[in-house]
Amino acid sequence: MRAFELGSAANLQESDLSTTETAARAGSEVETEVRNRRTFAIISHPDAGKTTLTENLLLKGGAIRLAGQVKARGDKRRARSDWMKIEQDRGISVTSAVMTFEYKGITCNLLDTPGHEDFSEDTYRTLTAADSAIMVIDAAKGIEAQTLKLFEVCRLRDVPIITFINKIDREGVSPFDLMDEIGSKLALDTAPMIWPAGMGGLLRGIFDPENDRFIPYEKPGTEKGGPDSEPESLSGERIADYLGADELATFREEMELAREGSPTFDIEQYRAGHMTPVYFGSALRKLGVRELLDAIVRFAPPPRAQPAATRIVEPTEPKVSGFVFKVQANMDANHRDRVAFMRICSGKFKRGMRLKLSGSGKTIGVHNPILFFAQDRELLDDAFAGDIIGIPNHGTIRVGDTLTETEDLVFTGIPNFAPEILRRVRLDDPMKAKHMRRALESLAEEGVTQVFKPEIGANWVVGVVGQLQLEVLASRIAAEYDIKVHFEPAPYETARWVVAEDAAELKRFMEAHRGNMATDRDGAPVFMAKSNWELGYTLEKWPKVKFSATRERAPAPA
């Protein structure tokens, strides 16, 4: 099997370098740092164990002492990826979190995404910032609906996937059937890298055939050294002593059968998105987690080239560029902060740099860039392609914006999506109308909720993908702004952005449908249909008007 060779930084000793040599050295530094980065997301159906896996990857990576507990200046502060109150109360992820840590000399940027389909917009945009993904599958349930949807998003962007089949300590589907399901439903070649010895109540451990290792499974309460300890791996005769000759022969035969029935792992096929290496384990019992993290370091691609409107941007280019895929309001409710999550696409970013903003054409100074660890943060001095940095701002930076050192670039593929549920907003206290407007606009900047102002009528309309988003919206407005709101049915079923090459034609359309028209927070016209039938009828009647279910931020003014 071919392992991914990691480069090391050149050790330059010269004290007096010419301009050319200085540039060469800077280029060498950028190339080395890019090679030593892995930016990956974790995707799954709800309850497949994604958040548990995230915490235990951090544990194995040395970022935390206990799952959910950060090593930060000696304090035992809680910093789970689910840091919002509603997430902790409900046990679900409703927003993406970024966690940066180092493992074996590699900088890992882990993006934890919401599993619930109602937050698929946030997940989609987060995947635009990832170079690879871990797909978590419940061993008892196989590939579920949301897993399939997220996989299709990865396929559209050619994001390579490592599969982790979780919960093998519970009764589940046969490992062979799970492999077949991945191959048939996802049209992926599967290469088993770690194989289970038994499942459920008969689980004895996992095999690592490449290194001829066996990692025993220690049942809860029997762990040597405590629940966060790691069992010693066995090799050679020690495996037979642990399992017994007959049981070992049975498991080895099964493992060899699986490997012979699958293609040999090919790193190029994996990185091209045609093959997925498969790992079996239990995130809750920390079984197979270290092997999964090792796979990310060895096989996952370093930062990849990113598409812009005019060209492809390579990560080793000297000039800094990046795009904003997420804005999070009120991570620190005491300061009403607003932080833009920027994926660096090229160059070496330095604290204090001035970057050009595509949305407005203005240049902004980034004086307090943030390195994330879920809700916790610290100032950083520099960053490279693949890194995710936070830029505090007051509404200047939006989702979809591009920031560059000099060039006029606009990165593509970070859209807003037309909502599937439209609701009017009703206040308990009408005197707080201005505060409510600010709250709605602030939360809309995160890119998860759409806010529309109808041409006729005073009630604001919010648009979301799923019902749970409305509950989260009401909860956050109450917790972060001390405003109680309710949502009541709007007379609209769906919404589409409208554009036309002929400005006069668009004006005639808008005047003819004033009762259906609204504007989004950018002032772009939106047609809100009372039914899908009305939308279809209007499409036929106005062929010169384009109705769009997605909208990307406009490029900078000329």
Buried (B, 14 or more C-beta within 10 A) or exposed (E): EEEBEBEEEEEEEEEEEEEEEEEBBEBBBBBBBBBBBBBBBBBBBBBBBBBBBBBBBBBBBEBBEEBBBBBBEEEEEEBBBBBBEBBEEBEBBBBBBBBBBEBEEBBBBBBBBBBBBBBBBBBBBBBBBBBBBBBBBBBBBBBBEBBEBBBEBBBEBEBBBBBBBBBBBBEBBEBEEBBBBBBEEBEBBBBBBBBBBBBBEEBBBBBBBEEEBBBBBBEEEEBEEEEEEBBEBBEEEEBBEBBEEEBBEBBBEBBEEBBEEBEEBBBEBBBEBBBBBBBBBBBBBBBBBBBBBBBBBBBBBBBBBBBBEEEEBBBBBEEBBBBBBBBBBBBEEEEEBBBBBBBBBBBBBEBEBEBBBBBBEEEBEBEEBBBBBBBBBEEBEBBBBBBBBBBBBEEBBBBBBBBBBEBBBBBBBBBBBBBBBBBBBBBEEEEBEEBBBEBBBBBBBBBBBBBBBBBEEEEBBBBBBBEBBBBBBBBBBEBBBEBBBEBEEBEBBBBBBBEBEEEEBBEBBBEEBEEBBBBBBEEBBBBBBBEEEBBEEBBEEBEEBBBBBEBBBEBBEE
